[in-house]
Amino acid sequence: MKPILLGLLLLLPSAAGAQTVSPTAPAFPGLRWALGAAIPTGQLLRTVWVPPQTVVIDTVVPVPADPGESKPGEADTTGAAAPPQYGVLRQTLVVPGYWVRQTTAGAYYPERWTLEQVAPGTYRWRLLPAEVRAY
């Protein structure tokens, strides 16, 4: 009877240590995929800063003729219109930076502003929607 009692006493600690764990508990906190419940956009790995971008836009624009260009006492005897004058308008714009969140499912890009070229030499600001891009 003593061997049976001794065997039961040896099995008692292992039965207490084999308790079940909740299926939603993480397997190990150091693992990226074990940080909690599943999220459709994935678990957050890190955030990356996309810095602001400086954009220089050169646009050719017509310049009105200066009425003070003709010398006094001279008259336009040809009757022809003066040729149009053009100049370059240089604009420096800054596209703002934003944070990209890298997850296990892909990269999450928030709403952000960008410059869109509508026609040659014509640009406009556009608000891009938030999106998740898969790796």
Z-matrix of the N, CA and C atoms (Angstrom, degrees):
N
C 1 1.428
C 2 1.520 1 110.32
N 3 1.316 2 116.51 1 -30.42
C 4 1.455 3 119.10 2 179.02
C 5 1.526 4 111.94 3 -64.43
N 6 1.336 5 120.52 4 -39.91
C 7 1.468 6 119.27 5 178.74
C 8 1.530 7 111.66 6 -63.26
N 9 1.294 8 118.99 7 -35.04
C 10 1.466 9 121.10 8 179.35
C 11 1.528 10 109.87 9 -68.96
N 12 1.316 11 117.28 10 -43.56
C 13 1.458 12 121.52 11 178.96
C 14 1.528 13 110.76 12 -64.24
N 15 1.331 14 116.39 13 -40.61
C 16 1.450 15 120.88 14 178.12
C 17 1.540 16 110.86 15 -64.74
N 18 1.318 17 117.66 16 -39.71
C 19 1.470 18 122.00 17 177.79
C 20 1.517 19 111.58 18 -64.66
N 21 1.340 20 117.34 19 -39.79
C 22 1.459 21 120.71 20 178.04
C 23 1.526 22 111.54 21 -66.95
N 24 1.305 23 116.34 22 -38.15
C 25 1.465 24 119.37 23 178.21
C 26 1.531 25 111.55 24 -67.21
N 27 1.317 26 117.34 25 -32.82
C 28 1.461 27 120.25 26 177.60
C 29 1.531 28 111.56 27 -72.44
N 30 1.312 29 118.02 28 -31.49
C 31 1.460 30 121.79 29 179.44
C 32 1.527 31 112.56 30 -79.59
N 33 1.301 32 118.62 31 -21.57
C 34 1.458 33 122.71 32 -176.69
C 35 1.533 34 112.53 33 -60.06
N 36 1.334 35 121.53 34 -48.34
C 37 1.474 36 119.77 35 178.98
C 38 1.522 37 113.14 36 -64.02
N 39 1.320 38 118.56 37 -34.48
C 40 1.468 39 119.76 38 -179.71
C 41 1.523 40 110.43 39 -71.46
N 42 1.290 41 119.29 40 -32.86
C 43 1.458 42 121.53 41 177.47
C 44 1.522 43 110.25 42 -68.39
N 45 1.331 44 117.02 43 -36.31
C 46 1.459 45 119.86 44 178.79
C 47 1.521 46 110.62 45 -71.91
N 48 1.321 47 118.90 46 -32.37
C 49 1.459 48 121.62 47 -179.30
C 50 1.507 49 113.18 48 -80.58
N 51 1.314 50 119.07 49 -13.91
C 52 1.458 51 122.17 50 -177.38
C 53 1.517 52 111.78 51 -95.25
N 54 1.305 53 117.13 52 33.38
C 55 1.451 54 119.73 53 179.19
C 56 1.528 55 109.44 54 -70.56
N 57 1.302 56 116.32 55 148.39
C 58 1.460 57 120.68 56 -178.61
C 59 1.529 58 110.10 57 -77.82
N 60 1.323 59 115.16 58 151.14
C 61 1.458 60 122.72 59 179.30
C 62 1.523 61 107.33 60 -111.05
N 63 1.308 62 116.00 61 148.18
C 64 1.453 63 120.90 62 179.20
C 65 1.534 64 110.14 63 -58.34
N 66 1.343 65 118.46 64 138.00
C 67 1.471 66 119.77 65 -178.70
C 68 1.527 67 113.31 66 -67.29
N 69 1.339 68 118.17 67 -16.36
C 70 1.463 69 119.72 68 179.20
C 71 1.520 70 112.40 69 -89.33
N 72 1.314 71 118.78 70 -7.50
C 73 1.457 72 121.50 71 179.98
C 74 1.529 73 109.44 72 -73.85
N 75 1.311 74 118.57 73 142.60
C 76 1.459 75 120.48 74 -179.91
C 77 1.520 76 111.63 75 -66.95
N 78 1.330 77 115.91 76 147.96
C 79 1.457 78 120.60 77 179.73
C 80 1.519 79 110.30 78 -67.96
N 81 1.308 80 116.45 79 -43.80
C 82 1.458 81 121.58 80 178.06
C 83 1.520 82 107.13 81 -156.35
N 84 1.319 83 118.84 82 129.00
C 85 1.466 84 119.84 83 -174.23
C 86 1.527 85 114.88 84 -62.65
N 87 1.326 86 118.59 85 -21.07
C 88 1.454 87 120.43 86 -179.10
C 89 1.515 88 113.95 87 -78.81
N 90 1.319 89 118.35 88 -11.88
C 91 1.457 90 121.39 89 -178.91
C 92 1.526 91 109.89 90 -85.20
N 93 1.331 92 116.52 91 137.07
C 94 1.463 93 120.73 92 -177.02
C 95 1.524 94 111.97 93 -63.76
N 96 1.313 95 117.98 94 -37.84
C 97 1.458 96 120.98 95 -175.53
C 98 1.530 97 112.29 96 -83.31
N 99 1.309 98 118.50 97 0.42
C 100 1.455 99 121.58 98 -177.92
C 101 1.525 100 111.91 99 -112.44
N 102 1.335 101 118.53 100 29.97
C 103 1.450 102 121.32 101 -175.92
C 104 1.518 103 113.91 102 -90.44
N 105 1.305 104 119.02 103 4.58
C 106 1.455 105 119.78 104 178.19
C 107 1.517 106 110.93 105 149.10
N 108 1.318 107 113.96 106 -161.83
C 109 1.465 108 119.83 107 -178.66
C 110 1.524 109 110.51 108 -67.11
N 111 1.322 110 116.31 109 156.24
C 112 1.458 111 121.17 110 -179.22
C 113 1.526 112 110.41 111 -67.74
N 114 1.329 113 116.29 112 136.50
C 115 1.457 114 123.04 113 178.36
C 116 1.523 115 106.66 114 -120.22
N 117 1.352 116 118.97 115 134.93
C 118 1.472 117 120.01 116 -177.28
C 119 1.527 118 113.63 117 -58.54
N 120 1.320 119 117.79 118 -32.22
C 121 1.469 120 119.61 119 179.42
C 122 1.522 121 111.86 120 -85.85
N 123 1.308 122 119.09 121 -1.46
C 124 1.457 123 122.83 122 177.32
C 125 1.515 124 112.50 123 94.42
N 126 1.319 125 114.79 124 168.32
C 127 1.458 126 121.54 125 178.08
C 128 1.525 127 109.27 126 -82.35
N 129 1.314 128 116.98 127 140.74
C 130 1.460 129 121.74 128 -179.05
C 131 1.522 130 110.45 129 -69.53
N 132 1.333 131 116.16 130 127.53
C 133 1.461 132 121.53 131 176.66
C 134 1.520 133 110.96 132 -100.58
N 135 1.333 134 116.43 133 -50.23
C 136 1.461 135 121.24 134 178.32
C 137 1.519 136 109.44 135 -165.24
N 138 1.322 137 115.58 136 167.92
C 139 1.457 138 121.48 137 174.82
C 140 1.526 139 108.32 138 -115.93
N 141 1.326 140 115.67 139 142.31
C 142 1.457 141 121.99 140 -177.67
C 143 1.527 142 108.12 141 -124.50
N 144 1.339 143 117.35 142 130.63
C 145 1.461 144 122.36 143 178.73
C 146 1.528 145 109.53 144 -87.24
N 147 1.328 146 116.62 145 124.12
C 148 1.453 147 122.17 146 172.68
C 149 1.527 148 105.58 147 -96.40
N 150 1.338 149 118.26 148 113.03
C 151 1.470 150 120.22 149 -172.72
C 152 1.524 151 112.44 150 -69.58
N 153 1.338 152 117.11 151 159.74
C 154 1.469 153 120.43 152 176.43
C 155 1.525 154 110.44 153 -62.44
N 156 1.336 155 115.73 154 149.70
C 157 1.456 156 121.22 155 -179.37
C 158 1.525 157 109.27 156 -116.02
N 159 1.313 158 116.61 157 131.74
C 160 1.460 159 121.73 158 175.95
C 161 1.520 160 108.34 159 -91.44
N 162 1.330 161 116.63 160 128.24
C 163 1.455 162 122.47 161 -177.96
C 164 1.519 163 108.03 162 -121.49
N 165 1.331 164 116.89 163 130.77
C 166 1.462 165 122.35 164 176.77
C 167 1.520 166 107.77 165 -107.92
N 168 1.327 167 116.10 166 123.58
C 169 1.467 168 121.84 167 -178.64
C 170 1.524 169 108.01 168 -116.36
N 171 1.331 170 116.34 169 122.58
C 172 1.467 171 122.28 170 174.97
C 173 1.519 172 108.11 171 -103.78
N 174 1.324 173 116.25 172 124.90
C 175 1.456 174 121.88 173 -179.02
C 176 1.521 175 108.67 174 -125.68
N 177 1.340 176 116.70 175 133.72
C 178 1.457 177 121.61 176 176.69
C 179 1.518 178 107.62 177 -85.56
N 180 1.337 179 116.50 178 124.34
C 181 1.467 180 121.82 179 -178.37
C 182 1.520 181 109.43 180 -127.37
N 183 1.348 182 117.58 181 146.99
C 184 1.465 183 119.49 182 175.68
C 185 1.526 184 110.04 183 -72.97
N 186 1.330 185 115.37 184 140.91
C 187 1.456 186 121.83 185 179.34
C 188 1.526 187 106.99 186 -110.63
N 189 1.338 188 118.42 187 127.65
C 190 1.465 189 118.99 188 179.79
C 191 1.526 190 110.92 189 -65.40
N 192 1.310 191 115.37 190 146.64
C 193 1.469 192 120.56 191 179.50
C 194 1.520 193 109.03 192 -68.81
N 195 1.309 194 115.72 193 137.06
C 196 1.460 195 121.48 194 -179.65
C 197 1.534 196 108.60 195 -82.02
N 198 1.331 197 118.62 196 122.58
C 199 1.460 198 118.85 197 -178.16
C 200 1.523 199 112.00 198 -66.75
N 201 1.304 200 119.92 199 -17.20
C 202 1.453 201 122.19 200 179.57
C 203 1.519 202 112.92 201 -84.13
N 204 1.347 203 119.01 202 1.20
C 205 1.454 204 121.33 203 -178.49
C 206 1.528 205 112.52 204 -72.30
N 207 1.354 206 117.92 205 -33.54
C 208 1.458 207 119.29 206 -178.99
C 209 1.522 208 109.79 207 -74.07
N 210 1.320 209 115.39 208 142.86
C 211 1.459 210 120.56 209 -178.80
C 212 1.531 211 109.13 210 -76.24
N 213 1.326 212 116.82 211 144.98
C 214 1.463 213 118.68 212 179.69
C 215 1.532 214 110.73 213 -64.20
N 216 1.314 215 115.30 214 140.54
C 217 1.453 216 121.00 215 179.32
C 218 1.510 217 112.52 216 91.36
N 219 1.343 218 118.09 217 -13.29
C 220 1.460 219 120.28 218 178.10
C 221 1.518 220 108.71 219 -93.98
N 222 1.263 221 115.47 220 140.64
C 223 1.459 222 120.63 221 178.03
C 224 1.515 223 107.76 222 -122.31
N 225 1.316 224 115.64 223 148.56
C 226 1.460 225 120.59 224 178.10
C 227 1.523 226 107.27 225 -80.43
N 228 1.323 227 116.77 226 104.46
C 229 1.460 228 120.94 227 -176.89
C 230 1.515 229 111.82 228 -91.13
N 231 1.337 230 117.23 229 -13.42
C 232 1.467 231 118.82 230 -177.60
C 233 1.508 232 111.73 231 -79.31
N 234 1.320 233 117.79 232 -28.87
C 235 1.462 234 120.75 233 -179.47
C 236 1.520 235 112.49 234 80.28
N 237 1.313 236 117.33 235 -1.73
C 238 1.465 237 120.27 236 -179.52
C 239 1.522 238 109.18 237 -85.23
N 240 1.302 239 114.90 238 149.42
C 241 1.461 240 120.16 239 177.90
C 242 1.527 241 109.15 240 -74.18
N 243 1.305 242 115.53 241 147.54
C 244 1.453 243 119.98 242 178.45
C 245 1.531 244 109.48 243 -67.99
N 246 1.331 245 117.79 244 146.96
C 247 1.470 246 118.77 245 178.92
C 248 1.526 247 110.15 246 -64.96
N 249 1.327 248 116.74 247 146.02
C 250 1.469 249 119.22 248 -178.22
C 251 1.528 250 110.80 249 -66.10
N 252 1.310 251 115.20 250 146.26
C 253 1.456 252 122.02 251 177.83
C 254 1.537 253 108.25 252 -104.44
N 255 1.319 254 115.58 253 141.04
C 256 1.463 255 120.30 254 179.07
C 257 1.518 256 109.86 255 -125.58
N 258 1.313 257 115.13 256 150.47
C 259 1.452 258 122.08 257 177.19
C 260 1.523 259 109.64 258 -137.21
N 261 1.305 260 116.43 259 167.67
C 262 1.463 261 121.58 260 -179.94
C 263 1.526 262 108.26 261 -106.79
N 264 1.327 263 116.00 262 124.55
C 265 1.461 264 122.14 263 175.76
C 266 1.528 265 107.13 264 -99.42
N 267 1.311 266 117.27 265 116.09
C 268 1.462 267 121.84 266 -179.29
C 269 1.519 268 108.57 267 -103.29
N 270 1.330 269 115.58 268 122.79
C 271 1.465 270 122.23 269 178.57
C 272 1.521 271 108.56 270 -117.58
N 273 1.310 272 116.09 271 135.50
C 274 1.467 273 121.93 272 174.82
C 275 1.519 274 107.77 273 -111.61
N 276 1.319 275 116.53 274 117.80
C 277 1.462 276 122.62 275 -177.99
C 278 1.520 277 109.27 276 -118.68
N 279 1.321 278 116.02 277 154.20
C 280 1.464 279 121.80 278 177.99
C 281 1.523 280 108.61 279 -120.62
N 282 1.332 281 115.39 280 117.94
C 283 1.465 282 121.13 281 174.64
C 284 1.526 283 106.32 282 -82.77
N 285 1.344 284 118.33 283 122.01
C 286 1.472 285 119.55 284 -174.38
C 287 1.526 286 112.73 285 -64.87
N 288 1.324 287 115.23 286 151.76
C 289 1.460 288 121.56 287 177.65
C 290 1.524 289 111.30 288 -81.33
N 291 1.323 290 116.29 289 170.81
C 292 1.464 291 121.70 290 -178.81
C 293 1.527 292 109.61 291 -157.18
N 294 1.329 293 115.80 292 164.74
C 295 1.470 294 122.53 293 178.86
C 296 1.518 295 109.73 294 -97.78
N 297 1.327 296 117.52 295 132.18
C 298 1.467 297 123.55 296 173.86
C 299 1.518 298 106.90 297 -105.39
N 300 1.322 299 116.40 298 129.78
C 301 1.474 300 121.14 299 178.65
C 302 1.528 301 108.60 300 -100.12
N 303 1.318 302 116.17 301 117.19
C 304 1.460 303 120.37 302 177.37
C 305 1.516 304 108.40 303 -90.78
N 306 1.327 305 116.14 304 124.89
C 307 1.456 306 122.32 305 -178.91
C 308 1.523 307 109.50 306 -121.05
N 309 1.322 308 116.03 307 176.93
C 310 1.463 309 120.25 308 178.58
C 311 1.521 310 111.77 309 -70.08
N 312 1.341 311 118.51 310 -20.56
C 313 1.454 312 121.97 311 -179.71
C 314 1.522 313 112.71 312 -93.69
N 315 1.322 314 118.40 313 -17.64
C 316 1.459 315 121.78 314 -177.54
C 317 1.515 316 110.06 315 156.30
N 318 1.314 317 115.32 316 -164.10
C 319 1.467 318 121.21 317 -179.57
C 320 1.522 319 108.70 318 -105.91
N 321 1.339 320 116.57 319 130.82
C 322 1.459 321 122.77 320 179.52
C 323 1.521 322 108.71 321 -98.76
N 324 1.338 323 116.54 322 118.54
C 325 1.458 324 122.98 323 177.20
C 326 1.523 325 108.05 324 -104.53
N 327 1.335 326 118.29 325 124.93
C 328 1.464 327 120.66 326 179.93
C 329 1.531 328 110.40 327 -77.74
N 330 1.355 329 116.35 328 176.38
C 331 1.454 330 119.76 329 171.74
C 332 1.522 331 108.17 330 -59.63
N 333 1.331 332 116.38 331 135.73
C 334 1.461 333 119.77 332 -177.18
C 335 1.524 334 109.51 333 -151.26
N 336 1.332 335 114.64 334 154.62
C 337 1.463 336 121.48 335 179.33
C 338 1.520 337 109.81 336 -91.61
N 339 1.335 338 115.83 337 143.34
C 340 1.454 339 121.46 338 176.74
C 341 1.523 340 108.83 339 -146.16
N 342 1.327 341 116.24 340 164.02
C 343 1.454 342 121.34 341 174.58
C 344 1.520 343 108.90 342 -95.31
N 345 1.314 344 115.78 343 134.09
C 346 1.461 345 120.88 344 -179.08
C 347 1.522 346 108.12 345 -119.04
N 348 1.335 347 117.35 346 131.64
C 349 1.454 348 120.79 347 177.91
C 350 1.520 349 108.38 348 -86.92
N 351 1.322 350 116.21 349 113.41
C 352 1.461 351 122.03 350 -177.45
C 353 1.522 352 110.39 351 -84.36
N 354 1.317 353 117.25 352 -43.56
C 355 1.461 354 124.22 353 178.69
C 356 1.527 355 106.72 354 -146.65
N 357 1.317 356 117.51 355 170.28
C 358 1.474 357 117.89 356 178.10
C 359 1.534 358 111.09 357 -58.59
N 360 1.323 359 115.53 358 121.46
C 361 1.458 360 120.94 359 179.77
C 362 1.516 361 114.91 360 80.55
N 363 1.344 362 118.03 361 4.12
C 364 1.460 363 122.27 362 -179.29
C 365 1.519 364 109.19 363 -122.65
N 366 1.331 365 116.06 364 124.48
C 367 1.464 366 122.27 365 -178.64
C 368 1.510 367 109.34 366 -127.58
N 369 1.342 368 115.55 367 157.42
C 370 1.455 369 120.81 368 173.99
C 371 1.526 370 108.84 369 -147.90
N 372 1.332 371 114.95 370 157.32
C 373 1.463 372 121.11 371 177.13
C 374 1.520 373 108.45 372 -79.14
N 375 1.335 374 115.97 373 141.08
C 376 1.459 375 120.79 374 178.51
C 377 1.527 376 109.08 375 -138.16
N 378 1.327 377 116.78 376 135.78
C 379 1.463 378 122.61 377 176.90
C 380 1.526 379 108.21 378 -92.25
N 381 1.333 380 116.26 379 111.81
C 382 1.463 381 120.40 380 179.14
C 383 1.520 382 109.50 381 -81.61
N 384 1.339 383 118.04 382 141.64
C 385 1.462 384 120.17 383 -179.76
C 386 1.529 385 111.57 384 -74.98
N 387 1.333 386 115.73 385 160.52
C 388 1.459 387 120.76 386 175.47
C 389 1.524 388 109.42 387 -68.25
N 390 1.329 389 116.51 388 146.06
C 391 1.469 390 120.44 389 -177.97
C 392 1.524 391 110.71 390 -155.17
N 393 1.328 392 115.40 391 159.38
C 394 1.456 393 123.20 392 173.90
C 395 1.515 394 106.88 393 -116.05
N 396 1.319 395 115.99 394 121.45
C 397 1.470 396 120.72 395 178.19
C 398 1.524 397 108.37 396 -105.09
N 399 1.322 398 115.65 397 123.03
C 400 1.464 399 120.57 398 -179.54
C 401 1.534 400 109.77 399 -72.20
N 402 1.310 401 115.84 400 149.68
C 403 1.466 402 120.41 401 178.60
C 404 1.488 403 111.27 402 -73.67
